[in-house]
Amino acid sequence: MEKHIPDIVIHRLPIYLRALELMARAGHDITSSQELGGAFRYQFSSNS
């Protein structure tokens, strides 16, 4: 069975990767979805 990944999810992947890379550079070994979501919202609003 083939599953479709929504385009919005695909478009967010580079943003999540950037947030995770920044967190790793800052010394975060573990994060939560809430923290990642907060970083995503911050990056999204900063790029507007």
C-alpha positions as CSV (number, residue, x, y, z in Angstrom):
1,M,0.0,0.0,0.0
2,E,1.4,3.4,-1.1
3,K,1.1,6.2,1.4
4,H,1.0,9.9,0.3
5,I,3.0,12.4,2.3
6,P,1.4,15.8,2.2
7,D,3.3,18.6,0.4
8,I,3.2,20.8,3.6
9,V,5.1,18.1,5.5
10,I,7.7,17.8,2.7
11,H,8.2,21.6,2.7
12,R,8.7,21.7,6.4
13,L,11.5,19.1,6.5
14,P,14.4,21.5,5.7
15,I,13.1,23.9,8.4
16,Y,13.0,21.1,11.0
17,L,16.5,20.0,9.9
18,R,17.8,23.5,10.3
19,A,16.3,23.8,13.8
20,L,17.7,20.4,14.8
21,E,21.2,21.4,13.5
22,L,21.0,24.7,15.5
23,M,19.9,22.8,18.6
24,A,22.8,20.3,18.2
25,R,25.3,23.1,17.9
26,A,23.9,24.6,21.0
27,G,24.6,21.4,22.9
28,H,21.1,19.9,22.9
29,D,21.4,16.1,22.8
30,I,17.6,15.5,23.3
31,T,14.6,17.6,22.4
32,S,10.9,17.4,22.5
33,S,8.4,17.9,19.7
34,Q,7.2,21.0,21.6
35,E,10.7,22.5,21.6
36,L,11.2,21.7,18.0
37,G,7.8,23.2,17.2
38,G,8.8,26.3,19.1
39,A,12.0,26.6,17.0
40,F,9.9,26.0,13.9
41,R,7.5,28.8,14.8
42,Y,10.5,31.1,15.6
43,Q,12.2,30.4,12.3
44,F,9.0,30.8,10.4
45,S,8.2,34.2,11.9
46,S,11.8,35.4,11.5
47,N,11.7,34.7,7.8
48,S,8.4,36.7,7.3
